[in-house]
């Protein structure tokens, strides 16, 4: 079978003239590099800043403080139920910027492509990135593409960096958390990590588990409107909610007491966790957040979260205490209380 194809109007391959898989020459800076950028990548993210194809993006930023974040995505497999490495990269960086109380505006993209990656797979990933960026309301303004030898990376790695403007008067930090505060979780846990894990070769079994990857900047804006004294926000990715809450407790020098019945886990996710012997509290999420706010703002924050599509299953899952500083505990259905410790290592490698 020939390794050459033509490209249709959307930049997807059809068999005739051009390569159907990524070649080292696509990263060499010559004609094939130009073709990959101009026919495949650029049409999906076209805007007045990116279209200049300069080595940098010159941006007009509103006055105020800037939130900046960067992340690199190496998830395996690169496509999984509910998403792929592309929309995961966009949503993940949008969320990291938003957790600082910022409105995300601009993103950069850096691709490391393995020689032999199918162009149609790359097209699907790019399409999902374009859709995710449009939904989140952010612009892709600069980027870079490198191609490496077969075996030097696993098909595709993506780096994304993001810029946003922090809302005036907002200063979110785990160090703000105080005894008496309430802890809000925006929905079910462990969806993303288990979707990735159950898709991997050797671990796959019949399951309806889907990733929860989505942008949370709209939900963050609603929470800040409803809770003027919001203390802290975090999206509990690697290490799950257990790790995030332990980090909060240690940073603020407080205890956090959770209620087991308030922490929702989908039945299919719980079943997958039980089969694999994994505690869902330590599993990554990519479309959920944890928020901490004063007790007297908790109900308003909860109502605002539930009114947003990304927070429809939100719940108050616990409270901050002055006891047991630096520790997180969980009250079980039987009324007993156990410690929720920080994990020693990574239970689920390469989930983002």
Secondary structure, DSSP 4 states (H G I P E B T S, - for coil): --SEEEE-TTS-EEEEEEESB--GGGGTTSHHHHHIIIIIIHHHH--TTGGG--SS----PPSS-EEEEEEEE--SSSEETTEEHHHHHHHHHHHHHHTTTEEEEEEEEEEEEETT-BHHHHHHHHHHHHHHHHHHT-EEEEEEEEEE-TTSSSSEEEEEEEEEEEPTT----GGG--TT-EEEE-S--SHHHHHHHHHSTTT--S----------HHHHHHHHHH-TT--EEE---TTHHHHHHHHHHHHHT-EEEEEGGGS---HHHHHHHHHHT--GGGS--SS--EEEE-GGGHHHHHHHHHTSGGGTT-EEEEEEESSSTT-EEEE-TTS-EEE-PPPSS-SS-S--
